[in-house]
Amino acid sequence: PIGHPRPPPEPFLSSSSIRSLHRSPTVGSVRRSGLGALAGQPDEGGTAEGGGPTDGDDAEDRRLVDEALARVGLSGLAQQPFACLSGGEKQRALLARALVQQPQVLILDEPTNHLDLAGIEFVEDFVHRYPGAVLVVSHDRTFLDAIAQSIVVVGDGVATRYKGNFSHYAQQRDHELLAQARQYKDQRAFLEK
């Protein structure tokens, strides 16, 4: 409301911020209410299903968050508001959120944007070690060379899968284009006879 000061921003991964999945882009926090919230079930007033949260739930939530932050190299920033993080730290914090949520398929949209070399190497390592499937949308050919096991190209309403990294895809595409050019030339020669 007008005239009322805003509360200070909540830390990205605090004990209270892991009760339910929160969609605020300014907070960007991971919230949990047991496993139900991880599955997308709504959080009723910040309590776990069947009543209020227990100390055991808090301890387990804190352990998951601390482990995720350590894995992405942000152990010392657990109480830092998300808005105050650098671009690379924000990217790592979002990866930590993915670790806590444990999706079977992780979708990364331009994950190397705004990252320095060390940040890009971190994301490469993260993707290689991620236990589930990872779908990456990227224009960073070097990154795709480092992480891709197959490339899917979507054009003219058709999705075509190429096995291998980006360089392998580029070679396959070039061979296909050359074959199409030869076929076109042969067809023109045949029609001109």
Helices and strands as residue ranges (DSSP letters): G 16-18, H 34-38, H 55-71, G 75-77, G 82-84, H 87-101, E 105-109, H 117-129, E 133-137, H 141-147, E 150-155, E 158-163, H 166-192
